[in-house]
Amino acid sequence: MADDEPRPTVGGLRDDDLEGRDWERVRPRRISDADWKRYEGYMGEILHALGMSLNTPGTLKTPMRYLRAMFDSTEGYEGDDKLVTAFPTECYGGPDCELSQVIDGPIPFYALCEHHAFPFFGHAYLGYVAHEHIIGISKLTRLVRLFARRFTVQERMGREITEALSRILQAHGVAVYLEAVHLCTQMRGVRESESTTRTTFWRGNYESNIELREEFLGIARSRANGHLS
């Protein structure tokens, strides 16, 4: 696409705004009734071509339900203004101030892979070493779901969570560990029956301090094992 060409929009958002760079702004997506009906028609044609009968009581409204489900599953593009709320630590690095890490998880998430629009889902574990601010525990869940509820890949999702948490808190260090099952490898392609993809992301103290990383991973993996058992 040439630089002087207009960029495509979705509900008034430019495509380069949909990549997670403007997550702090809340901008609801809007699709007109006429567009909804048009998209339902397209979806009905596709489902019919794949073999679905759209004339039964159970499938008559499937195109509409499918589009609504996809819209609801990608609400992360709309942002979340509550994420910028942080609180003082009452700890400013003085001699009596001991820095410790905060770890939360497992946080369940469900995302849609941008390659096949198939779901991948699993759990996230977040850790940080506070500087002057901490964040409410519920906001960590909001942060994970903000980036999970969009078309993405696991690597980008983890990076975006890490960078956003770093930006919100200006923490000494941030760590993110994701583990997920990808249906695109189980329902198609190689059709793996059992496979879990794990990714880790480090910022600040976690990059330079191997003991801090090991402590975080040890706690995250023990919680993961306990969750799975």
ChimeraX attribute file (.defattr): number of C-alpha atoms within 10 A of each C-alpha:
attribute: neighborCount
match mode: 1-to-1
recipient: residues
	/A:1	6
	/A:2	6
	/A:3	6
	/A:4	6
	/A:5	7
	/A:6	9
	/A:7	12
	/A:8	11
	/A:9	12
	/A:10	12
	/A:11	12
	/A:12	12
	/A:13	17
	/A:14	13
	/A:15	11
	/A:16	12
	/A:17	13
	/A:18	17
	/A:19	16
	/A:20	21
	/A:21	11
	/A:22	14
	/A:23	22
	/A:24	16
	/A:25	12
	/A:26	14
	/A:27	16
	/A:28	14
	/A:29	13
	/A:30	10
	/A:31	12
	/A:32	9
	/A:33	9
	/A:34	9
	/A:35	10
	/A:36	14
	/A:37	13
	/A:38	12
	/A:39	15
	/A:40	20
	/A:41	14
	/A:42	13
	/A:43	17
	/A:44	22
	/A:45	14
	/A:46	13
	/A:47	16
	/A:48	13
	/A:49	10
	/A:50	9
	/A:51	8
	/A:52	14
	/A:53	13
	/A:54	16
	/A:55	9
	/A:56	10
	/A:57	8
	/A:58	9
	/A:59	15
	/A:60	13
	/A:61	14
	/A:62	18
	/A:63	22
	/A:64	17
	/A:65	13
	/A:66	14
	/A:67	15
	/A:68	13
	/A:69	11
	/A:70	15
	/A:71	15
	/A:72	12
	/A:73	18
	/A:74	19
	/A:75	18
	/A:76	25
	/A:77	25
	/A:78	21
	/A:79	19
	/A:80	19
	/A:81	12
	/A:82	12
	/A:83	21
	/A:84	15
	/A:85	13
	/A:86	15
	/A:87	12
	/A:88	13
	/A:89	12
	/A:90	11
	/A:91	15
	/A:92	15
	/A:93	11
	/A:94	7
	/A:95	7
	/A:96	8
	/A:97	10
	/A:98	9
	/A:99	13
	/A:100	11
	/A:101	15
	/A:102	16
	/A:103	20
	/A:104	18
	/A:105	18
	/A:106	20
	/A:107	16
	/A:108	17
	/A:109	20
	/A:110	19
	/A:111	27
	/A:112	24
	/A:113	20
	/A:114	13
	/A:115	10
	/A:116	11
	/A:117	15
	/A:118	16
	/A:119	16
	/A:120	22
	/A:121	20
	/A:122	18
	/A:123	19
	/A:124	27
	/A:125	26
	/A:126	25
	/A:127	24
	/A:128	29
	/A:129	23
	/A:130	23
	/A:131	19
	/A:132	17
	/A:133	18
	/A:134	20
	/A:135	20
	/A:136	11
	/A:137	12
	/A:138	10
	/A:139	17
	/A:140	22
	/A:141	20
	/A:142	16
	/A:143	21
	/A:144	25
	/A:145	23
	/A:146	25
	/A:147	29
	/A:148	30
	/A:149	22
	/A:150	27
	/A:151	23
	/A:152	20
	/A:153	15
	/A:154	23
	/A:155	13
	/A:156	14
	/A:157	21
	/A:158	24
	/A:159	17
	/A:160	22
	/A:161	25
	/A:162	25
	/A:163	16
	/A:164	21
	/A:165	26
	/A:166	19
	/A:167	11
	/A:168	16
	/A:169	23
	/A:170	19
	/A:171	19
	/A:172	17
	/A:173	24
	/A:174	29
	/A:175	30
	/A:176	24
	/A:177	22
	/A:178	25
	/A:179	22
	/A:180	20
	/A:181	18
	/A:182	22
	/A:183	21
	/A:184	19
	/A:185	16
	/A:186	14
	/A:187	12
	/A:188	11
	/A:189	9
	/A:190	9
	/A:191	12
	/A:192	14
	/A:193	9
	/A:194	9
	/A:195	13
	/A:196	12
	/A:197	12
	/A:198	15
	/A:199	14
	/A:200	17
	/A:201	19
	/A:202	20
	/A:203	17
	/A:204	16
	/A:205	17
	/A:206	21
	/A:207	14
	/A:208	12
	/A:209	11
	/A:210	11
	/A:211	10
	/A:212	18
	/A:213	18
	/A:214	12
	/A:215	12
	/A:216	22
	/A:217	19
	/A:218	12
	/A:219	15
	/A:220	23
	/A:221	16
	/A:222	11
	/A:223	16
	/A:224	17
	/A:225	10
	/A:226	9
	/A:227	10
	/A:228	7
	/A:229	6
